[in-house]
Amino acid sequence: MPDYTPHQKGIIKRYYENRDTLALQKLGETVSNLYLETNARKIERAWKSIRTQLAAAGVPEKVVAEVCDDQDLGAVARLIAEQS
């Protein structure tokens, strides 16, 4: 593992401290884009991304599976609001 400067260590530390917040922000953007998307392949990719982002935000796997299997954007939006 390479040696990092104190400045780089601070950046890395802050990234991991705020990882859940960053995942929620990206999740919100993905939901907005998905709402407007019409291409089936992009929709499929977006749902895979949502599954990953929900897990990164600390949502229990059972809830993630339920929401993503149903492809319920309303439920995703409620989860984002709940986690914020």
N, C-alpha and C positions, 0 to 999 in steps of 0.2 A: 504494500500500500504506500502510495507516495506521501511525502511529508507536505502538509499544507501550511500556509502562512496563517497567522492568527486571524487576519482579515477573512481569508477563505474559510477557515473553520467557523467563523461567526456566520457567514452566509449559509453554509451547510446546516448549521445548527438551527437557524431561523427557518430555513426551508422545511426541515422535519418537524419543527414545532407548529408550523402553520399548514402542514400537509392536508389535514382534513378540511380546512377553510378553502384551500386552493382547489381541492376536489369538488367541493360544493359549488364554487364559482364556475368551474369548468362544466359541471353537471347542468347548471342553470343555462349556460350557453348552448349546450348540446340539446337540451329540451326545447329551447327556442328555435333552434335550427331544424330540429326534427318536426316540430309543429308545421313548418312551412314546406318541408321536403316532400317531393312526389316520386322520386326515383327509388324503386324497391331495393336496389342494392345498397344505396346510401342509408336507407331506413334500417336495413338489417345491420349494417356496420354501426349505426348510431346506437341501436339497442345493445350491441355488444359493448360499446363504449360506456353506456349508461350503467350496465351491470358492473363493469370494472370500477367506475367512479363511485358508485354507491358503496361498494365494498371498501374502497379507499377512505370513504367518509365515515366508516364505522357502523354502517347499517347492518343488522344481522342478516346472515346468508339466507335464512328462510324468507324474510321479508323481501330481499333482493330477488330471489327466485320467483316469488309470487307476483311481484310487480312486473318483472321483465317477461315472464311467461304470458301474462295477460296483456302486455304492452299498453299499460294504462298510464298515459301522460299525466292525468290528474293526480294519480297516486304518487307519481314521482315528484310532482310539484309540491304536494303535501309533505312528502318526506324531506324535501329541501327546506321548506319552511320550518318543519319540526327540528331539524338538525341545526339550523342557524341560531 
